[in-house]
Amino acid sequence: MEKPTKNYKVVYTIVERARDRKKFWLRIGAAFTNRDGSLNVHLDATPVNGQLQIRDYKPLEDRNQGPRDEADADLATALAS
């Protein structure tokens, strides 16, 4: 599989679960940087809180263990329940 270009970004919204007030990152789209520095954002969902978090894409194997990976685990747990 090809590695994405460096202008590829991931769009998240941060959701707080009602039952335990834990926050997790929900991936809702992608963004691409244009030559002039502006962004094209493609959303698969609309955040109900109106907030977007746009981050540079990092393949799973390149991510460091830390809070982001814990958020991914929380998301997987939330989706499974």
N, CA, C and O atoms as CSV, one atom per row, in Angstrom:
chain,resi,resn,atom,element,x,y,z
A,1,MET,N,N,0.829,-1.179,0.000
A,1,MET,CA,C,0.000,0.000,0.000
A,1,MET,C,C,0.876,1.245,0.000
A,1,MET,O,O,1.885,1.297,0.703
A,2,GLU,N,N,0.490,2.255,-0.792
A,2,GLU,CA,C,1.252,3.491,-0.879
A,2,GLU,C,C,1.105,4.308,0.388
A,2,GLU,O,O,0.057,4.303,1.033
A,3,LYS,N,N,2.193,5.022,0.740
A,3,LYS,CA,C,2.087,5.948,1.856
A,3,LYS,C,C,1.407,7.211,1.374
A,3,LYS,O,O,1.690,7.669,0.267
A,4,PRO,N,N,0.508,7.798,2.179
A,4,PRO,CA,C,-0.159,9.027,1.765
A,4,PRO,C,C,0.834,10.175,1.641
A,4,PRO,O,O,1.899,10.167,2.259
A,5,THR,N,N,0.471,11.143,0.846
A,5,THR,CA,C,1.336,12.297,0.691
A,5,THR,C,C,1.338,13.106,1.976
A,5,THR,O,O,0.461,12.942,2.824
A,6,LYS,N,N,2.326,13.981,2.116
A,6,LYS,CA,C,2.466,14.726,3.357
A,6,LYS,C,C,1.369,15.764,3.566
A,6,LYS,O,O,1.255,16.327,4.655
A,7,ASN,N,N,0.567,16.025,2.546
A,7,ASN,CA,C,-0.495,17.012,2.723
A,7,ASN,C,C,-1.801,16.389,3.223
A,7,ASN,O,O,-2.807,17.089,3.332
A,8,TYR,N,N,-1.805,15.102,3.526
A,8,TYR,CA,C,-3.005,14.394,3.997
A,8,TYR,C,C,-3.138,14.569,5.502
A,8,TYR,O,O,-2.168,14.388,6.238
A,9,LYS,N,N,-4.324,14.917,5.957
A,9,LYS,CA,C,-4.606,15.092,7.376
A,9,LYS,C,C,-5.869,14.318,7.740
A,9,LYS,O,O,-6.671,13.979,6.870
A,10,VAL,N,N,-6.038,14.046,9.012
A,10,VAL,CA,C,-7.195,13.320,9.508
A,10,VAL,C,C,-8.034,14.285,10.342
A,10,VAL,O,O,-7.497,15.089,11.103
A,11,VAL,N,N,-9.356,14.197,10.193
A,11,VAL,CA,C,-10.268,15.073,10.920
A,11,VAL,C,C,-10.970,14.259,12.008
A,11,VAL,O,O,-11.543,13.203,11.740
A,12,TYR,N,N,-10.913,14.766,13.227
A,12,TYR,CA,C,-11.547,14.130,14.379
A,12,TYR,C,C,-12.491,15.121,15.048
A,12,TYR,O,O,-12.387,16.332,14.850
A,13,THR,N,N,-13.400,14.594,15.832
A,13,THR,CA,C,-14.122,15.366,16.828
A,13,THR,C,C,-13.926,14.630,18.146
A,13,THR,O,O,-13.815,13.404,18.165
A,14,ILE,N,N,-13.884,15.372,19.241
A,14,ILE,CA,C,-13.678,14.759,20.551
A,14,ILE,C,C,-15.036,14.654,21.233
A,14,ILE,O,O,-15.715,15.656,21.458
A,15,VAL,N,N,-15.416,13.427,21.557
A,15,VAL,CA,C,-16.741,13.134,22.100
A,15,VAL,C,C,-16.601,12.704,23.556
A,15,VAL,O,O,-15.717,11.924,23.908
A,16,GLU,N,N,-17.490,13.231,24.392
A,16,GLU,CA,C,-17.516,12.828,25.796
A,16,GLU,C,C,-18.673,11.868,26.013
A,16,GLU,O,O,-19.823,12.192,25.714
A,17,ARG,N,N,-18.366,10.676,26.538
A,17,ARG,CA,C,-19.416,9.698,26.807
A,17,ARG,C,C,-20.224,10.121,28.022
A,17,ARG,O,O,-19.662,10.559,29.026
A,18,ALA,N,N,-21.536,9.991,27.932
A,18,ALA,CA,C,-22.421,10.405,29.023
A,18,ALA,C,C,-22.265,9.519,30.249
A,18,ALA,O,O,-22.338,10.005,31.377
A,19,ARG,N,N,-22.048,8.211,30.039
A,19,ARG,CA,C,-22.061,7.285,31.179
A,19,ARG,C,C,-20.876,7.458,32.121
A,19,ARG,O,O,-21.036,7.301,33.331
A,20,ASP,N,N,-19.673,7.783,31.593
A,20,ASP,CA,C,-18.509,7.899,32.472
A,20,ASP,C,C,-17.695,9.177,32.239
A,20,ASP,O,O,-16.626,9.352,32.824
A,21,ARG,N,N,-18.206,10.062,31.387
A,21,ARG,CA,C,-17.588,11.361,31.108
A,21,ARG,C,C,-16.182,11.244,30.503
A,21,ARG,O,O,-15.446,12.230,30.472
A,22,LYS,N,N,-15.800,10.050,30.022
A,22,LYS,CA,C,-14.519,9.890,29.337
A,22,LYS,C,C,-14.610,10.491,27.949
A,22,LYS,O,O,-15.657,10.439,27.304
A,23,LYS,N,N,-13.501,11.063,27.493
A,23,LYS,CA,C,-13.456,11.645,26.158
A,23,LYS,C,C,-12.718,10.699,25.222
A,23,LYS,O,O,-11.742,10.061,25.618
A,24,PHE,N,N,-13.181,10.609,23.985
A,24,PHE,CA,C,-12.469,9.829,22.985
A,24,PHE,C,C,-12.534,10.554,21.650
A,24,PHE,O,O,-13.420,11.372,21.405
A,25,TRP,N,N,-11.577,10.233,20.801
A,25,TRP,CA,C,-11.437,10.876,19.499
A,25,TRP,C,C,-12.185,10.048,18.466
A,25,TRP,O,O,-11.944,8.848,18.335
A,26,LEU,N,N,-13.080,10.677,17.742
A,26,LEU,CA,C,-13.868,10.012,16.719
A,26,LEU,C,C,-13.446,10.552,15.353
A,26,LEU,O,O,-13.602,11.741,15.072
A,27,ARG,N,N,-12.917,9.682,14.520
A,27,ARG,CA,C,-12.477,10.095,13.187
A,27,ARG,C,C,-13.702,10.300,12.300
A,27,ARG,O,O,-14.523,9.398,12.135
A,28,ILE,N,N,-13.814,11.516,11.724
A,28,ILE,CA,C,-15.007,11.823,10.938
A,28,ILE,C,C,-14.691,12.309,9.525
A,28,ILE,O,O,-15.606,12.691,8.795
A,29,GLY,N,N,-13.424,12.303,9.122
A,29,GLY,CA,C,-13.135,12.746,7.768
A,29,GLY,C,C,-11.650,12.885,7.488
A,29,GLY,O,O,-10.801,12.399,8.235
A,30,ALA,N,N,-11.364,13.572,6.377
A,30,ALA,CA,C,-9.989,13.798,5.930
A,30,ALA,C,C,-9.863,15.231,5.430
A,30,ALA,O,O,-10.849,15.861,5.046
A,31,ALA,N,N,-8.634,15.729,5.442
A,31,ALA,CA,C,-8.367,17.072,4.933
A,31,ALA,C,C,-7.086,17.030,4.111
A,31,ALA,O,O,-6.204,16.205,4.347
A,32,PHE,N,N,-7.001,17.934,3.145
A,32,PHE,CA,C,-5.844,18.000,2.261
A,32,PHE,C,C,-5.386,19.439,2.159
A,32,PHE,O,O,-6.197,20.345,1.973
A,33,THR,N,N,-4.076,19.650,2.283
A,33,THR,CA,C,-3.511,20.991,2.182
A,33,THR,C,C,-3.284,21.336,0.722
A,33,THR,O,O,-2.684,20.557,-0.020
A,34,ASN,N,N,-3.760,22.495,0.311
A,34,ASN,CA,C,-3.556,22.984,-1.052
A,34,ASN,C,C,-2.212,23.696,-1.159
A,34,ASN,O,O,-1.567,23.976,-0.148
A,35,ARG,N,N,-1.796,23.985,-2.379
A,35,ARG,CA,C,-0.513,24.669,-2.595
A,35,ARG,C,C,-0.433,26.013,-1.891
A,35,ARG,O,O,0.643,26.435,-1.470
A,36,ASP,N,N,-1.583,26.694,-1.762
A,36,ASP,CA,C,-1.576,28.015,-1.128
A,36,ASP,C,C,-1.724,27.945,0.395
A,36,ASP,O,O,-1.844,28.983,1.046
A,37,GLY,N,N,-1.717,26.745,0.970
A,37,GLY,CA,C,-1.797,26.584,2.416
A,37,GLY,C,C,-3.215,26.413,2.952
A,37,GLY,O,O,-3.391,26.103,4.130
A,38,SER,N,N,-4.223,26.608,2.114
A,38,SER,CA,C,-5.603,26.412,2.555
A,38,SER,C,C,-5.904,24.915,2.637
A,38,SER,O,O,-5.122,24.090,2.165
A,39,LEU,N,N,-7.040,24.575,3.238
A,39,LEU,CA,C,-7.417,23.174,3.421
A,39,LEU,C,C,-8.715,22.853,2.700
A,39,LEU,O,O,-9.637,23.668,2.671
A,40,ASN,N,N,-8.783,21.675,2.124
A,40,ASN,CA,C,-10.041,21.081,1.668
A,40,ASN,C,C,-10.387,20.014,2.695
A,40,ASN,O,O,-9.592,19.109,2.950
A,41,VAL,N,N,-11.573,20.119,3.282
A,41,VAL,CA,C,-11.993,19.185,4.325
A,41,VAL,C,C,-13.175,18.378,3.800
A,41,VAL,O,O,-14.162,18.936,3.320
A,42,HIS,N,N,-13.060,17.055,3.898
A,42,HIS,CA,C,-14.121,16.139,3.463
A,42,HIS,C,C,-14.617,15.392,4.700
A,42,HIS,O,O,-13.886,14.592,5.285
A,43,LEU,N,N,-15.865,15.660,5.093
A,43,LEU,CA,C,-16.428,15.047,6.289
A,43,LEU,C,C,-17.365,13.905,5.928
A,43,LEU,O,O,-18.153,14.002,4.987
A,44,ASP,N,N,-17.268,12.818,6.694
A,44,ASP,CA,C,-18.182,11.690,6.574
A,44,ASP,C,C,-19.312,11.812,7.591
A,44,ASP,O,O,-20.319,11.109,7.497
A,45,ALA,N,N,-19.141,12.705,8.559
A,45,ALA,CA,C,-20.141,12.946,9.600
A,45,ALA,C,C,-20.004,14.402,10.043
A,45,ALA,O,O,-18.969,15.033,9.833
A,46,THR,N,N,-21.050,14.914,10.651
A,46,THR,CA,C,-21.020,16.278,11.171
A,46,THR,C,C,-20.961,16.208,12.693
A,46,THR,O,O,-21.799,15.552,13.311
A,47,PRO,N,N,-19.981,16.875,13.306
A,47,PRO,CA,C,-19.896,16.812,14.766
A,47,PRO,C,C,-21.038,17.594,15.409
A,47,PRO,O,O,-21.326,18.720,15.003
A,48,VAL,N,N,-21.686,17.004,16.405
A,48,VAL,CA,C,-22.786,17.693,17.073
A,48,VAL,C,C,-22.287,18.820,17.968
A,48,VAL,O,O,-23.044,19.739,18.283
A,49,ASN,N,N,-21.015,18.761,18.385
A,49,ASN,CA,C,-20.473,19.822,19.226
A,49,ASN,C,C,-19.882,20.966,18.396
A,49,ASN,O,O,-19.451,21.977,18.950
A,50,GLY,N,N,-19.862,20.807,17.067
A,50,GLY,CA,C,-19.366,21.864,16.193
A,50,GLY,C,C,-17.864,22.031,16.180
A,50,GLY,O,O,-17.367,23.004,15.613
A,51,GLN,N,N,-17.115,21.112,16.787
A,51,GLN,CA,C,-15.671,21.252,16.879
A,51,GLN,C,C,-14.955,20.177,16.063
A,51,GLN,O,O,-15.322,19.002,16.084
A,52,LEU,N,N,-13.921,20.617,15.343
A,52,LEU,CA,C,-13.085,19.707,14.562
A,52,LEU,C,C,-11.656,19.782,15.078
A,52,LEU,O,O,-11.196,20.844,15.497
A,53,GLN,N,N,-10.964,18.669,15.049
A,53,GLN,CA,C,-9.546,18.586,15.371
A,53,GLN,C,C,-8.882,18.016,14.120
A,53,GLN,O,O,-9.154,16.877,13.741
A,54,ILE,N,N,-8.015,18.798,13.474
A,54,ILE,CA,C,-7.362,18.359,12.243
A,54,ILE,C,C,-5.897,18.092,12.555
A,54,ILE,O,O,-5.176,18.976,13.019
A,55,ARG,N,N,-5.469,16.868,12.297
A,55,ARG,CA,C,-4.111,16.423,12.616
A,55,ARG,C,C,-3.437,15.846,11.387
A,55,ARG,O,O,-4.104,15.344,10.482
A,56,ASP,N,N,-2.096,15.919,11.353
A,56,ASP,CA,C,-1.345,15.250,10.301
A,56,ASP,C,C,-1.573,13.753,10.422
A,56,ASP,O,O,-1.647,13.216,11.527
A,57,TYR,N,N,-1.684,13.085,9.288
A,57,TYR,CA,C,-1.869,11.633,9.276
A,57,TYR,C,C,-0.572,10.951,9.686
A,57,TYR,O,O,0.506,11.317,9.217
A,58,LYS,N,N,-0.680,9.958,10.563
A,58,LYS,CA,C,0.449,9.108,10.929
A,58,LYS,C,C,-0.033,7.668,10.841
A,58,LYS,O,O,-1.020,7.311,11.484
A,59,PRO,N,N,0.647,6.832,10.056
A,59,PRO,CA,C,0.260,5.419,10.008
A,59,PRO,C,C,0.321,4.800,11.406
A,59,PRO,O,O,1.129,5.213,12.239
A,60,LEU,N,N,-0.522,3.827,11.652
A,60,LEU,CA,C,-0.616,3.197,12.968
A,60,LEU,C,C,0.748,2.715,13.453
A,60,LEU,O,O,1.075,2.880,14.628
A,61,GLU,N,N,1.545,2.124,12.571
A,61,GLU,CA,C,2.839,1.588,12.992
A,61,GLU,C,C,3.844,2.684,13.327
A,61,GLU,O,O,4.849,2.400,13.980
A,62,ASP,N,N,3.607,3.941,12.899
A,62,ASP,CA,C,4.519,5.044,13.184
A,62,ASP,C,C,4.148,5.831,14.436
A,62,ASP,O,O,4.913,6.687,14.881
A,63,ARG,N,N,2.984,5.549,15.004
A,63,ARG,CA,C,2.537,6.301,16.179
A,63,ARG,C,C,3.263,5.837,17.426
A,63,ARG,O,O,3.548,4.649,17.582
A,64,ASN,N,N,3.562,6.771,18.312
A,64,ASN,CA,C,4.160,6.441,19.612
A,64,ASN,C,C,3.057,6.032,20.571
A,64,ASN,O,O,1.919,6.483,20.438
A,65,GLN,N,N,3.381,5.187,21.528
A,65,GLN,CA,C,2.421,4.864,22.575
A,65,GLN,C,C,2.214,6.119,23.392
A,65,GLN,O,O,3.179,6.808,23.723
A,66,GLY,N,N,1.000,6.421,23.717
A,66,GLY,CA,C,0.727,7.615,24.503
A,66,GLY,C,C,-0.751,7.898,24.525
A,66,GLY,O,O,-1.557,7.028,24.194
A,67,PRO,N,N,-1.119,9.101,24.911
A,67,PRO,CA,C,-2.534,9.440,25.070
A,67,PRO,C,C,-3.356,9.218,23.807
A,67,PRO,O,O,-4.499,8.774,23.912
A,68,ARG,N,N,-2.828,9.506,22.610
A,68,ARG,CA,C,-3.593,9.322,21.383
A,68,ARG,C,C,-3.947,7.858,21.190
A,68,ARG,O,O,-5.069,7.539,20.797
A,69,ASP,N,N,-2.988,6.951,21.465
A,69,ASP,CA,C,-3.273,5.532,21.293
A,69,ASP,C,C,-4.302,5.057,22.313
A,69,ASP,O,O,-5.108,4.177,22.013
A,70,GLU,N,N,-4.282,5.629,23.510
A,70,GLU,CA,C,-5.291,5.297,24.499
A,70,GLU,C,C,-6.653,5.767,24.019
A,70,GLU,O,O,-7.654,5.083,24.231
A,71,ALA,N,N,-6.703,6.926,23.376
A,71,ALA,CA,C,-7.967,7.430,22.832
A,71,ALA,C,C,-8.467,6.504,21.732
A,71,ALA,O,O,-9.669,6.254,21.646
A,72,ASP,N,N,-7.572,5.986,20.884
A,72,ASP,CA,C,-7.978,5.032,19.860
A,72,ASP,C,C,-8.558,3.775,20.501
A,72,ASP,O,O,-9.546,3.229,20.013
A,73,ALA,N,N,-7.947,3.315,21.595
A,73,ALA,CA,C,-8.442,2.136,22.300
A,73,ALA,C,C,-9.817,2.424,22.901
A,73,ALA,O,O,-10.708,1.576,22.850
A,74,ASP,N,N,-9.992,3.633,23.476
A,74,ASP,CA,C,-11.298,4.006,24.009
A,74,ASP,C,C,-12.351,3.998,22.914
A,74,ASP,O,O,-13.472,3.535,23.126
A,75,LEU,N,N,-11.986,4.513,21.735
A,75,LEU,CA,C,-12.912,4.539,20.623
A,75,LEU,C,C,-13.307,3.119,20.212
A,75,LEU,O,O,-14.484,2.840,19.982
A,76,ALA,N,N,-12.331,2.235,20.121
A,76,ALA,CA,C,-12.616,0.850,19.739
A,76,ALA,C,C,-13.539,0.196,20.765
A,76,ALA,O,O,-14.453,-0.543,20.398
A,77,THR,N,N,-13.300,0.468,22.061
A,77,THR,CA,C,-14.141,-0.071,23.111
A,77,THR,C,C,-15.556,0.467,23.017
A,77,THR,O,O,-16.527,-0.274,23.169
A,78,ALA,N,N,-15.663,1.776,22.762
A,78,ALA,CA,C,-16.987,2.412,22.674
A,78,ALA,C,C,-17.774,1.861,21.481
A,78,ALA,O,O,-18.979,1.631,21.584
A,79,LEU,N,N,-17.095,1.653,20.359
A,79,LEU,CA,C,-17.774,1.135,19.177
A,79,LEU,C,C,-18.202,-0.316,19.365
A,79,LEU,O,O,-19.206,-0.747,18.797
A,80,ALA,N,N,-17.447,-1.066,20.157
A,80,ALA,CA,C,-17.758,-2.464,20.392
A,80,ALA,C,C,-18.952,-2.637,21.326
A,80,ALA,O,O,-19.634,-3.661,21.285
A,81,SER,N,N,-19.206,-1.632,22.171
A,81,SER,CA,C,-20.310,-1.771,23.146
A,81,SER,C,C,-21.622,-1.269,22.604
A,81,SER,O,O,-22.636,-1.319,23.300
